[in-house]
Amino acid sequence: MNYLEVYFNGILKHNFPIQTDVISIGRASSNDLIIDNMGVSSHHAVIAKKDTLFYLEDLNSTNGTFVNNNKITQSHKIGLHDAITIGKHTIKFSEWSQSQHSSTEDTTQDTSDATVLMSKSARNNKTPGQNPQTASFHLALNGEKTGITKLLLTKNSYQIGKAKDNEIRIAGWFCPAYIAKIDKIGPSFYIIPLKKNTVKLNNTVINTRVLLSPSDLLTIKRLTLKFSSNQ
């Protein structure tokens, strides 16, 4: 079965199983996939299956619908490598579920005040503040109760440790405040240990900056992080 993965600020929030040929997306309760956020229109977009292909169409929404950071103005074919942006939410196709919170009537709610409605002058063919990329990268997390199972790497730096300001937090009385960080340098991501002998890459302890490659496995305390790309 195929799923729609729904992310907010890069964090996987929900998996929505694709069980029908038409999926409506919006803020109203009548939609199949409900995103309860003021930046999302009541009936924002629709995904329709035609033969074996899926197509996305914007329903004249206020803030627009984007595919790979490009605003769509007509029916647009989408696939596994495409990222759909609606407000501050990103929706991606997946061939399997990474969460036990899947539901055919999933509601994704953002109660923060971070969503900003765009003015007409701000609506163009690019998502504000983002640059198009040919590849997207993510981390699959396991073994530690971080509250995150999958994290899209959309920022230039991610810190790991016990401190509250880390993007990925690890619990434990003797856990250092800052253990490591992942930095984006150019198009690539690097793991940078901040505490000696605390980070393993593919079961080997590292103490210097190392370039990450798809399928690399990081181990920090009880936490494992698998680095992957859509390509």
C-alpha positions in Angstrom: 0.0 0.0 0.0 1.1 3.6 -0.7 1.0 6.3 1.9 1.2 10.1 2.1 3.7 11.2 4.7 2.8 14.5 6.3 5.6 16.6 7.8 5.5 19.8 9.8 8.8 21.8 10.0 10.6 18.7 8.6 9.2 16.3 11.3 7.1 13.4 10.3 3.7 13.8 11.9 1.3 11.4 10.2 1.0 8.7 7.6 -2.2 8.7 5.5 -2.9 5.4 3.6 -3.9 5.9 0.0 -7.1 3.8 -0.3 -9.2 5.7 -2.9 -8.6 7.2 -6.3 -9.3 10.8 -5.1 -7.9 12.4 -1.9 -9.0 16.0 -1.0 -6.7 18.1 1.2 -7.6 21.1 3.2 -8.7 22.7 6.5 -12.4 21.8 6.4 -13.6 18.6 8.1 -15.1 17.3 4.8 -11.6 16.7 3.4 -10.0 13.2 3.3 -6.7 14.6 4.6 -7.3 17.5 7.1 -4.6 20.0 7.9 -6.0 22.3 10.6 -3.9 25.4 10.0 -5.0 29.0 9.0 -2.3 28.9 6.2 -4.3 26.1 4.5 -7.5 26.8 2.6 -10.7 25.0 3.5 -10.5 23.0 0.2 -6.9 23.5 -0.8 -5.9 20.7 -3.2 -6.8 17.3 -4.5 -4.8 14.2 -5.5 -6.4 12.1 -8.2 -5.3 8.7 -9.5 -5.6 8.2 -13.3 -4.7 4.7 -14.4 -1.5 4.0 -12.5 -0.4 7.7 -12.1 -1.2 10.3 -9.5 -2.0 14.0 -10.3 -2.1 17.0 -8.0 -4.3 20.0 -8.6 -4.6 23.2 -6.6 -8.2 24.2 -5.9 -7.7 28.0 -6.2 -6.2 28.1 -2.7 -5.2 31.3 -1.0 -1.5 30.5 -0.5 -1.0 28.1 -3.4 0.3 24.5 -3.8 3.9 23.8 -4.6 5.7 20.7 -6.0 9.5 20.7 -5.4 9.3 24.4 -4.5 7.5 25.3 -7.8 4.0 26.7 -7.7 1.6 24.6 -9.7 -1.2 26.3 -11.8 -2.6 23.2 -13.4 -2.9 19.4 -12.9 0.6 18.1 -12.1 1.9 14.5 -12.2 3.5 13.5 -8.9 5.6 10.5 -7.8 7.7 9.1 -5.0 10.5 11.7 -5.3 8.3 14.7 -5.3 7.6 17.0 -2.3 4.3 18.8 -2.0 4.2 21.9 0.0 1.0 23.3 1.5 1.5 26.1 4.0 4.2 24.9 6.4 3.4 21.2 5.7 5.3 18.9 3.3 3.6 15.9 1.9 5.6 13.0 0.3 4.7 9.7 -1.2 5.9 6.5 0.6 5.5 2.8 -0.3 5.3 1.8 3.4 4.3 3.3 6.7 6.9 4.5 9.3 4.4 5.3 12.0 1.7 3.5 14.0 -0.4 6.7 13.9 -1.8 6.1 10.4 -5.5 6.8 9.9 -7.9 7.1 7.0 -9.3 10.3 8.6 -6.0 11.8 9.8 -6.1 15.4 11.2 -2.8 17.3 11.2 -3.1 20.3 13.5 -0.6 23.2 14.0 -1.5 25.3 17.0 1.4 27.7 16.7 1.2 31.2 15.2 4.1 30.5 12.9 2.0 30.2 9.7 1.8 33.5 7.7 -0.6 34.1 4.9 1.2 35.4 1.8 0.1 38.6 0.2 -0.6 38.6 -3.5 2.7 40.3 -4.2 4.5 37.5 -2.4 3.0 34.7 -4.4 5.3 33.7 -7.2 6.7 30.5 -8.6 9.0 29.7 -5.7 8.3 28.9 -2.1 9.5 31.9 0.0 12.9 31.3 1.7 13.6 28.0 0.0 15.9 27.0 -2.8 15.1 24.2 -5.2 17.2 21.0 -4.8 17.6 18.0 -7.0 17.7 15.7 -4.0 16.2 15.6 -0.6 17.7 13.9 2.5 16.3 12.6 5.7 17.1 10.7 8.9 15.2 7.7 10.1 15.4 7.6 13.9 15.1 4.5 16.1 16.0 3.2 19.6 15.4 6.4 21.6 12.2 8.1 22.6 12.8 11.4 20.7 9.2 11.9 19.5 10.6 11.8 16.0 10.7 8.8 13.6 11.7 10.5 10.4 13.3 14.0 10.0 13.6 15.8 6.6 16.9 17.6 6.5 15.7 21.0 5.3 18.0 23.2 7.5 21.7 23.8 7.4 22.5 22.5 10.9 21.0 20.0 13.4 22.4 19.5 16.9 22.1 16.3 18.9 22.2 16.0 22.7 20.3 16.5 26.0 20.0 20.3 25.9 16.5 21.7 25.1 17.7 23.7 22.1 18.8 20.6 20.2 16.8 19.5 17.2 17.3 15.9 18.2 17.2 15.4 22.0 18.6 12.4 23.9 17.6 11.7 27.5 19.7 10.3 30.3 21.3 11.6 33.5 24.9 11.4 32.1 24.1 12.4 28.6 26.1 15.4 27.4 24.2 18.6 26.5 25.7 18.6 23.0 27.1 15.3 21.5 27.2 15.9 17.8 25.8 18.0 15.0 25.0 17.4 11.4 25.9 20.3 9.1 25.1 21.0 5.5 28.1 22.2 3.5 27.3 22.9 -0.1 25.0 20.1 -1.3 26.3 17.5 1.2 25.8 16.7 4.9 28.5 16.0 7.4 28.4 14.4 10.9 30.6 16.3 13.4 31.2 14.8 16.8 31.3 17.3 19.7 32.2 14.8 22.4 35.0 12.3 22.0 34.2 8.6 21.5 30.4 9.1 21.5 29.5 8.8 17.8 29.7 5.7 15.7 29.4 5.7 11.9 28.6 2.3 10.5 29.8 0.7 13.8 33.1 2.5 13.8 33.9 5.3 16.4 34.6 8.6 14.7 36.0 11.8 16.3 36.4 14.0 13.2 34.0 15.4 10.6 32.9 12.8 8.1 30.8 13.1 4.9 27.5 11.3 5.1 26.5 8.9 2.3 23.1 7.4 1.7 22.4 4.3 3.9 25.1 5.4 6.5 24.1 4.4 10.0 24.9 6.7 12.9 24.8 5.4 16.5 24.7 7.8 19.5 24.0 6.3 22.9 20.9 4.1 22.2 19.8 6.3 19.2 20.4 5.1 15.7 20.0 7.5 12.7 19.9 6.2 9.1 20.9 8.8 6.6 19.0 8.4 3.3 18.3 10.3 0.0 15.4 10.2 -2.4 17.8 9.5 -5.3 
